[in-house]
Protein backbone atom coordinates (compact mmCIF):
# COMPACT_ATOMS: atom_id res chain seq x y z
CA UNK A 1 0.00 0.00 0.00
CA UNK A 2 1.23 3.51 -0.71
CA UNK A 3 0.03 6.71 0.90
CA UNK A 4 0.55 10.30 -0.11
CA UNK A 5 1.12 12.62 2.84
CA UNK A 6 0.62 16.33 2.13
CA UNK A 7 2.58 18.87 4.15
CA UNK A 8 1.45 22.48 3.99
CA UNK A 9 2.88 25.45 5.83
CA UNK A 10 0.48 27.39 8.06
CA UNK A 11 1.98 30.87 8.10
CA UNK A 12 -0.25 32.17 10.89
CA UNK A 13 0.57 29.34 13.29
CA UNK A 14 4.15 28.93 11.94
CA UNK A 15 3.80 25.14 11.69
CA UNK A 16 3.79 22.41 9.07
CA UNK A 17 0.49 20.52 8.85
CA UNK A 18 0.28 16.91 7.64
CA UNK A 19 -2.92 15.52 6.09
CA UNK A 20 -3.72 12.66 3.74
CA UNK A 21 -6.68 11.47 1.70
CA UNK A 22 -5.19 7.97 1.96
CA UNK A 23 -5.07 7.93 5.77
CA UNK A 24 -8.42 8.88 7.32
CA UNK A 25 -8.01 10.97 10.45
CA UNK A 26 -4.45 12.08 9.80
CA UNK A 27 -4.00 15.69 10.91
CA UNK A 28 -0.73 16.49 12.65
CA UNK A 29 1.32 19.65 13.00
CA UNK A 30 4.84 20.61 14.02
CA UNK A 31 7.16 23.58 13.72
CA UNK A 32 9.84 21.21 12.43
CA UNK A 33 9.55 19.49 9.05
CA UNK A 34 11.73 16.55 10.14
CA UNK A 35 9.88 16.12 13.44
CA UNK A 36 6.59 16.01 11.56
CA UNK A 37 7.88 13.25 9.30
CA UNK A 38 8.72 11.17 12.38
CA UNK A 39 5.30 11.81 13.94
CA UNK A 40 3.59 10.75 10.69
CA UNK A 41 5.67 7.57 10.50
CA UNK A 42 4.32 6.52 13.91
CA UNK A 43 0.75 7.72 13.39
CA UNK A 44 0.02 6.17 9.98
CA UNK A 45 0.17 2.48 11.02
CA UNK A 46 -2.01 3.20 14.05
CA UNK A 47 -4.60 5.14 12.03
CA UNK A 48 -4.70 2.51 9.29
CA UNK A 49 -5.22 -0.18 11.92
CA UNK A 50 -8.05 1.81 13.52
CA UNK A 51 -9.62 2.15 10.06
CA UNK A 52 -9.32 -1.65 9.64
CA UNK A 53 -6.78 -1.46 6.83
CA UNK A 54 -4.15 -4.10 7.53
CA UNK A 55 -0.87 -3.98 5.58
CA UNK A 56 2.61 -5.26 6.36
CA UNK A 57 4.40 -2.46 4.51
CA UNK A 58 3.17 1.05 3.75
CA UNK A 59 5.09 3.30 1.37
CA UNK A 60 4.85 6.96 2.37
CA UNK A 61 5.34 9.77 -0.12
CA UNK A 62 5.74 13.19 1.46
CA UNK A 63 4.68 16.15 -0.66
CA UNK A 64 5.32 19.63 0.72
CA UNK A 65 4.02 23.02 -0.24
CA UNK A 66 4.98 26.41 1.11
CA UNK A 67 4.17 29.79 -0.38
CA UNK A 68 6.17 32.92 0.33
CA UNK A 69 6.27 36.46 -0.98
CA UNK A 70 9.31 38.57 -1.74
CA UNK A 71 9.57 42.29 -2.41
CA UNK A 72 11.12 43.55 -5.63
CA UNK A 73 13.10 46.72 -5.22
CA UNK A 74 14.03 48.51 -8.30
Buried (B, 14 or more C-beta within 10 A) or exposed (E): EEBBBBBBBEEEEEBBBBBBEBBEEBEBBBEEBEEBBEBBEEBBBEBBEEEEBEEEEBEBEBEBEEEEEEEEEE
